[in-house]
Amino acid sequence: AAVVEAATQGGVVRRAGGSSAGTATARRPERRGPGFSRAFWFFWGAMLAGVAIEFSTTFWAAELVVSRTGAGPSVATATVSALVAGMTAARLVVGPLALRKSPEKLLLVAYAVAAVGFVVLWTATTPAVAVLGLVVAGLGYGAHYPLAVALVLRHAADRPDQAQATSTIGTGLAVALAPFLLGALADAFGSHTAFLLVPLLIAAGATSVALGLRTVLRTPADAHP
């Protein structure tokens, strides 16, 4: 809730060349039209990527840990709690941070942290290193959805209900399809290779955020009537 409030009240992007007191940022409103703005769809895409990453990893991380570290199934399953711990920690701090920092930039940082965590996890050959990778990945994953959905609602103009419905449909599809796709890839190529789907999703999500931020920065300040 704090993240949504932070992103929907006041500005989230500094004006180029402008000054500001403290960490408050100035909003650049965007032109309303018959449909959602480009910024909305970019952040919507980032939200879907974040959900797909989270659920794919949650569903299949134990299998990856077993195949790469030789851990028993019970140990590998328990290590997934490290991912949940990282996500929980992230969601405890992201709300207060979003009140002071640009949610778009925080979301980019979250995707970068997720990428680091993935590299540690994917290259791990011992359970301890895999746990470390899952914790770091969780710190990134935990910020993806709350920040992205807040930005989606912020750029919904005067259609918050429609935006929420669109978001719900999208996240539902991501939850349903992404783990299934990773599992199908694992059957065909092995879990280690299949997990390369995750960095592809991370890159897609980060690119969507960057394009959304660029769109916001380029929107004229007087775009609204």
N, C-alpha and C positions, 0 to 999 in steps of 0.2 A: 504494500500500500504506500509506503514511504517513497518507493521508487517511482510509482505512478504519479504521486503528488509532485515529486521533484521535477519530473519531465513534463508534466502538464501545466504546472503553474510557473509563470515567469519564463525567461529565456534559457536556452541551453547552448547557444553558440555565440562566441564573441564576434562582434563586427570587425571586419578587417580594418586594421589601422585605428580602431577605436580604443578608448580607455575605459576602464571599469574599476570599481572599488571592490577590493577583496577578490572573491572568486565568482561573484555574480556574473551572469552572461546575458547578452541581449538576444532576444528572439528575432528571427527574420521570418515574418509570416509569409505564407504562400497563397497563390491565387486559388480561389475556389472555382470549381467547375462542376459539370454533371457527374464526374467520377472522382475517385480518389486521386491524390497527387502522386507524382513520381516518387517523392520522398516516402510516402506511405508504403508503396509497393516495395521499395528497397528495404525498408526496415521490416516489412512483413516477410520478405525473403530471408533476412537475417534471423528473424524469429524462428522460421521453419527449420533453417539449418541448425540452429542451436538445439531445438527439440530433437531433431534427428540424431545429432551427435550424442546428446545425453542418453537417449533410449538405446541407441545402437551399442554404446559402450556398456551401459548397465546390463543389457541382455547377454552380451558376449564376452565381456572382459574375463570372466572366470575361465572360459574355454581357452582364451589366449594365454592366460597365466599357466594353465595346466600344460599346454603344448610347448611353451617357451622355457618354463622354469622347472618342470618336473614335479611341481607341487601336487599333493593329493587333491582330489575334488573338493573335500571339505575345507582345506586350507585355501584353495583358490577362490571358493565361494565367499569365504570370510574376508578375503582381501578386498572384495568389492565394497565392503563397508567403508574402506578408505576413500573411495570415490564419493560416497554419501557424506562422509565427514567433511571433505573439502567443499562440497556443494553447500552444506549447512553453514560452514564458516563464511563462505562468500556471501550468502544471502543475509547473514547477520550484519555484515558491514556495508553491503552495496547500497542499501537505502540511505544511511547517513552520508555516504560519499556522494551519492547522486544529488543531494541537497546543495553540495558545494562545488561539484565538478560537472563538466559537460557529460551527460549520459552517452552521447555518441562516442566520445573519446574513451570513456570508461569501457564501453562495449568493445571497442577496438583492442584495448588492453586485455580484456577478458579473452578475446579470441587468441591473442598472442600467448597468454598464459596457458590456454588450452593446448596450443600447438607444442609448447615446451613439455607439458605433461605427457602428451601423446608420444613424443620422441623418447622420453624416458621409459614409458610403459612398453612401447613397441620394441625397444632394444634391450629390455630387461632379460636377464638370464637367471636371476634369483628372485625369490618371492619378496625379499626386502626392497629391492630396487623397483619391482612392480608396484608395491604398495606406495612407495614414494611417488612414482609416476601417476598413480591414480589419485593421490591427494592433490598433487599440483594440477592435474587435469580437472579435478573437481572444483578447485578454486576458480578456474576459468568457466567451467560449465555452469556453476551456480549463478553466475551473473548474466548469462545469456538471455534466458527467458524473461526475467523481471525487467531488465533494461530494454530489451527489444519490444516487449508488449507495451511498455510505457511510451516508447517512441511511436509505435503504431497508433496508439490512441491519441497521442499529441497531434499527429498529422492526419487525423480523421476529419478535420474541419468540424462541420455541424452534424456529423453522422456517426456518433460514438456507438450506437446500437448496431448499425450495419458493420462497423469496423470490428466490433467484438464478435459478431457472428462469422465474419470472414476469417478472423483469427482462429476461432474455435474449429472451423472446418479445416483450415490449413494445418493446425497443430494435430488434429485427429488423424489426418492423412499421414503426417510425418511419423507419428507414433506407430501407426499401423504398418507403414511401408518400409521405413528405414531398417528396423531390426530384421525384417523378413529378407530384405535385399542383402544385408550383410551375411545372414545365415546362408542364403543361396550361393553367395560368392565363396563362403567358407567351404561349402560342400564341393564346389568346383575347383577351388585353388588352395584350400587350406586356410585356417583362421588367421595366420600371420599375414599372408598376402591380402586376404579379404579386408583386414583392418585398415588397409590403405584407403578405403572409402572414407574413413574419419578425417584424415587431413584434407581430402578433396572437399568435404563438407565444411571444414574449418576455413579453407581458402574461399569457398563460395560465400560463407557467412561474413567473413571479414571484408570481402569485396563489396558485398551488398551494403554493409555499414559505411564503408568509405564513399561509395556512390551516393548514399543517402545524405551523408554529411556534406559532400560536394554540392548536391542539389540545394540543400538548405542554405549554404553559404552564398550560392548564386541567385537565390530568390530575392527579388527587390524588396526592400523594407516596406514599400508602400503597395505591395501586391494586393492586400486586402482593401476593399472599398472603405 
